[in-house]
């Protein structure tokens, strides 16, 4: 004989009870209209502070709901009445506070069963413990309130957007500065406040950040409350979830109007000072020429001195601050462009900048004004000596400059070929050699090695990797 199988209805109830018990957060309950008693499992009773034994035997509604927080009881009774009357499904959250226990949040859900006449016979459902969810919601509300309080005290304008760039929050500072009512600037409306000349760049950078997730940074003018335009620095960073997907963007707008004005004033002053320094070089060169006229025996000395002054002037012209209108034709402050301009007087007038007599190859480097002067003196002396005694003193002579970036070092190599053959190391150290040592070792912190080969001079200068960015190193 097979053992008796449970009836389908009982077996379904047992499976439901097992599932609810395994969940740890839900309990089942059932109200019987004929007896007006509520039956509840252990979890449902525990959530309501009732003895599980009473729940198994059945208890009146007053017993099961005795520990509902009074402020929530009215809404619960109204929801139960609406469900029995068929006006709304039963789905309500309320608090319970059993004696000696903590307040818990309960989500009550149920369904009414009716007979053929439409009279309710049973109301059954589940009671869910949603305390953790409510704690999380409360923590989020508290966190959001703290964020808004902090944001509203900041001098910057603070904003946030959805992942698609739709603006949905601005702090109080935004509305004060822009002279807008709450909601002004939401969505895409903020873009209309950007100066027309700045809109293309602003939109392009914002689209790029939205598409790539890269940080957003741009300077633009906004129309403020008094109707004028002010410069702002806009920045934003994405917030990502655990999958790496962007969930929000948070950004700021910082007023940089005064900073821009001061920067413009400093630029004007810097250009004026640079112009005066340039004039000083010209005066020094003219004074040298005039002084040499009365002393023919010093003509050679004067010519060399004037040549060195001119080299310093060219270095200053290259490294001094420039606006877009005053930027020299030789382009950006890179080592290759600097050397091409500095050495151009020694080249023959052919197609390329240095006429093929001087070639520059390797890895180009950026440099600042603090490195320009020693570099100008080194290469000017090398070129001058090559023009007098070395490779550039003969039509077929050549100079090859190689720039190499090695680990922790920048190597500058000067190689001459095709000039008068050399018979070995000179017997004494000339001014150019001493100047190279002072410039490379004293100012740039590097080392110089010379090789007096039969085919021509080879000079190797090894510089620390940051030697060409001396101003940045000093700032750090």
C-alpha positions, 0 to 999 in steps of 0.5 A: 500500500502506498502511504496516503498522499496529502490532499492537494490543498493541504500540500500547497499550503505546506509548500507555501509555508515552507517557502515563507519560512525559508525567506526569513522575512515573510509570514502568512495570515488568513482571516475567516469571515465565518469565525472572524478569527485571524490565523497566522504562522510564526513569522506573521505573529512574531512581526506583530508581537503575538504568541505564535500559539494564538496564531495557530489557534486563531485570534481576533483582529484586535489581538493580532494588530494590538501592537501596531503603532497608534499613528499607523492604525487608522490607515491600516483599518481604512485599508482593510475596509477598502479591500473587503469592500472591493475598492482597492487591493490590500497593500499597506506599510505600517509599524509595529512595536511589541513590548520590549522589542524594537519598532519594525516595518511591516508590508501587509498584502492580501487578497479577498475571496468571495462566495457566489453572492459576492460576500467576502469569505476570506482575506489571505495574504502575507506580512513582509518585514521591510525594516531593512528597506525602510532603514536604507530609505531613511539612510538615503534620505539622510544622506541626500539631506546632508548632501543638499545642506553641504551643497547649499553652503558651497560658494560654487554652483553644484549640479547633477545629471542623469546618465544621459546628461539630463540636469535634475538638480542645482543647488541654491547658489545656482538660482541665486547667481543665475537669478532663476526660480527653482527648476530653471536650468533643468533638462537642457535649458541650462545650455541657453544660458551659455554665451553663444561663442562658447556653446559649440565647445561646451556642447562638444566637450559635454557630449564627449564626456557623456559618450566616454565617461571622461572627466568634464572640464571647460571654461565658458561664460554664463548670463547671470542675474544682472544680465551680464556675462561672467566666466565660469569653470565647469567640471564634472565627474561620473559616479558608477555602480558596481558594474562600472555603469554610470549612474549620475554625473556630479559637477560644479561651476566656479566663478573665475571672472576675477581670475581671468581678469588678473590673468589678462592683466598679468599677461599684458604686464609680462609682454611689456616686461618681455618687450623691454628685455628684448630691447635691452638685448638690442641695446647691448648688441648695439653698444658692443658694435659702437664700442668696437668701432673705436678699437679695431683690435677688439673687433673679433671679440666684439663680434663673438660677444654680439653673437652670444648676446643675439643667441640669448635674445633668440632664446628669450624670444622663444621662451617668453610668454606669447599671446596668439597674436604675438606667437613667433613663426617658429611655433610651439616650445619644443626642443626641435623647433627651438634648435631649428630656429637657433641654428638657422643662421648656420644653414645653407638656403635650401628647401628644409629649415636647416638646409640639410647641413644640420639634421635633428632627429630622435624624440622631440621634447617640451621645455620651459623658459628656465631651460631655454637659456642654457640650451641656447648657450650650449648649441650656439657655442657648438655651432659657432665653433663648428662654423669656425673650425669644424664641420660647418667651416667647409661646404661638405660638412654636416652636423647631426643632432640626436635626441634620445629619451632613456629611462630617467634621462634625456641624451643630446648628441652633437656629431660633426662629419665632413669637416677638417680632420682632427688630430686629437684632444686639444691641449687646452680647454676653450671658452665653449667647453667651459660654457658647456660644462657650466650650462649642462652640469651647473644649470641642468644637472647633467654631464658632458662627454666629448670625443675628439674623433678624426672625423669630427667632434662628438659631444654627448650631454646626459640630462635628468629626465626633468631637466627641460621642465625646470619650472615645474620641478621648482614648483613641486 
